[in-house]
Amino acid sequence: MDQAGSALAARLNTLFDAVRGPDGKTYSNEQVAAAIRATDRVKSISQSYIWSLRNGASDNPTKRQLEGLAEFFGVPVSYFFDDDQAARIDEKLAELKAERTHLNQLNESSETQLLALRAGQLSPEGRRQVLDLLDVVYRLEAAERKNHPNVADSPEPD
């Protein structure tokens, strides 16, 4: 595998790792290929070809195939060629992945589930009051973290 193929494979795998479907799961090569073919931009892209790109066995996709991949994952085509732009996008993707992980942890928290359950039993006015209170507490804690960056930012265990 040459350097270009290696870079393309790494960038494709980064996109597959970071961009998730509506169900929160990683897209399969077949899902991506089918979605690209459905756009009528590219008729000849298969799951096996995407697999070969991701593994560096193939490293010379057509312009239309790259456009289809870029469109599917919501990145500019230059992501595959421009190292500086790829680094900036990868940084944003890593931030999104960390946020998704944090949200998944919150979703699994019994305290979060209890808050949601109780909030669901409130009137719309009551929910608005709870949201306003949460916003005040959030802002206070954010200001505290900003003023004392060494303070642990992790939630209390259940």
N, C-alpha and C positions, 0 to 999 in steps of 0.2 A: 504494500500500500504506500503510495507516495504522499508527500506532505499535503497536497491539495485535497486528495481523497480523505486523508486523515482529518483535516480541518472540516470538510463537508460532513463527514460522518459524525464528528464531535458536535457540530452545530445542530445537525438534525436530531441527534440523541438528546441534546439539551432541550430542544423544543418539545420533543415527545415527553420528556420528564416534567417539564414545567407547565405545558398547556394541557388542561384536562377537559373532558367532556362534561355535559350538564349533570351527569351522575357522579362527577368527581373522580371518575376512573381514567386511567391512561388510555389514549386512543390506540387502537391496533393499527398495524400497517394496512390491513384490508379496509378499515373504516376511513383512513386518510385517502387511500387510493380511490375508493368509491366516491368520496366527497369531491375529490379533484376531478374525476371523470364526469361527475354530475354537473359541473359548471360549464361543460362544453368547451372549455379552454384546452383541455388535454384529453385525448381519447385513448392514448396508449401509455398508461401508467398502471402498474399492478402492485399488489402487495409484495410479491417476490422482488420486484425491482426496487421498491422502497427499502426492503430488507437488505438488499445488496448495497444500496447507498449508505444505509446506517452502519453497515459492517465494513465499508471501505472496499468491497469487492468491485463495485462500480463507482466511478468518480467523474463521469462526464454526462450529466443530465442535460436535456435540451433546455433552451431558454424558457419554453412554455412549461416544462415540468417544474423548473425552479420557481416560475411565477405562480404555478398552482400550489406548490408547497408553501411558498411565502404567504400567499393569500389565505390558505387554510389556517396557518398558525398565527396570522395577524402580524407579520413582520415584513419590512421592506425586502425586496430581492437582494439589495446590497448587503443584507445581513450575512449572506453566504460568502461575500467577497471582501468586505471592508472590516478589517480587524478592529479598528477603533469603534465603529458602530456596533459590531457584534459584542464587544466588551461592554458597552453601555446597555445594550438590550439584555445581555446575560445578567448584568447586575440587577436590572429591573425584574427580570424573571426570577432571580433568586429571592428578591424581596417579596414577590407575590407568592412564591412557594413557602417562604417562612410564615407569611400571613395566613395562608391556607392551613398550614400545620397548626398554627396557634388557634385558628377558628375551629378546627377539628377537635383540638384538646378542650376548648371551651364547650363545644357541643357535647362532649362526652362527660363533662363535669356534672355531678349530681346537683351542685349549687346552681349552676346555670339552668339546668332542667327545671329545678324547683322555682327559680325566678320566672321562667317562661310559663310554667303551669299556673302560678299565682297571677301573673300579669294577664293571662288569658281569661281569668275569672273576673277581672276588673271592668268597670265601665270605660268607655273611651276617654272620659275626663280623668278617671283614675290612672289609666295607662299613660296619659300625657303628663300627669304629675310625677309618676315614677320615672319616666324618661327624662323629665327636667331635672329631677334629683340626681339621677345617674350621670347626667351631663355635668352637673356641678361637681360631683365627686370625681369624675374622670378628669376634669380640668384641674382640680386641686392636686390630684396625684401626678398628672403630667407636669405641672409646674414644679412639684417636689422633685420629680426625677430629673428635670432640667437643672434645678439648683443643686442637686446632690447626685451626680452621675454614678457614684459608686454604690448607691442604694440598689439592692437586687430588684430586678424588674419581673421576677417570676411570681406567678400566682401561688397562693397558699395551697398546700395539698388538701385533698378531700378528707 
